[in-house]
Amino acid sequence: HPSPFLASDPDFNNPNLSGGAVSEDPTPRWALETNHTGMKTLASEMDEIRYMAKLENLYWALQMVSMAFLVLRLFLEWEFQAKLSLVIKTLRNAAVDLSHFFIVLG
């Protein structure tokens, strides 16, 4: 069974042909670039993205701490009511155990 490509064809091994067009560039189409500035730019952009992700994690951690203080402040404001102060006193007595529980869970 003969091959559709004949080695005797002068264009068989010509890497510059692409759909019949002749390129002036002597490098083959599949050759990798020798200029690495694109990869260096990509690496620096990835470093910036990692830094932004770390900043976002810090932002959400500070938001969590802020929300915890707001909830604590709300509980302290509720202490003047008799029924709610019972809940607040129970939470205050269980604070050490709850903190250990959240440390183990976290």
N, C-alpha and C positions, 0 to 999 in steps of 0.2 A: 504494500500500500504506500504510494508515494506521498511525501510530505507536501502540504500546500505552500510551504516556504522553501524555496530552492536556494541552497548555499551559493549557487552560481550567480544569483541575483546580486548586482552591485549594491543595492540598497538594503540587503538583508541584515548586515551588521552595522548599519549607519544609525547611531543613536540620535542624530540631529533631526531625523524625519519625524514629523508629527502630523499625520493626516495629509501628507504630500507637501507640507511647507518646509522649507529649508531654513534652519536657524543659523545665525552668525556666531552664536555662542558655542565654543568647542566642548563644553562640559555636557555630559549626558543628562537627560531629564531626571533621572532617578538619583543623581549625585546629591549628597548632603551639602549644605552650605558650610563653608569654612569660616564664615563670620559668625561669631558667637554672641554678638551684641543682643540679638533677640532673646536668647536664653538667659542672658544676664538681666535683661529688662524684666523678663517673666519672673525670675527669682526674686528680684527686688520688689515686684508687685505682690508676690506671694508673701514676702516678709511683712509688707504693709497690711495685707489682709489678716495675717496671724496677729499682728499688733492690734488691729481694730477688733478682732474677736476677743482678745484678752481684755480690752477696754470695755466691751459689751458685757463680758462676764463680771467685771468689777462693778459696772453700772447696776446690773441686776442684783448683785450681792448687797450693794448699798441700798437699793430699793427694798430688799427684804428686811434689812436691819431697820430702816425707816418705818416700814409697816409694822414691825414688831413693837417699836417704841410707841407708835400711834395706838395700837391695840392695848398696850400696857397703860397708856394715859387714859384711854376710854374706860378700862376697868377701874382705875383709881377714881374717875369721876362718878362711877356707878356706886361707889362704896357708901354714899349717903342714904340710899334706900335700904330698908331692912331686909327684904327678900334677896335683893341683888348682893348685899354685903355678905350674906351667908355663902353665896357662890364665890365671891372674891376671897373671903377668908379661907375657904376650902382650897382654892387654887394657890393661895399664899402658903398654906401648910404643906401642899403637895409640890411646891416649886422645885425642891431639890430632886425629888423622885422624877418629876417630869423632865427636868434638865438632863438627868442621866438617861432617861428613856429616849429623848431626842438626840443625844450624843450617840447612843448605840444605833439608832435608826439612820442617822445622817452619815 
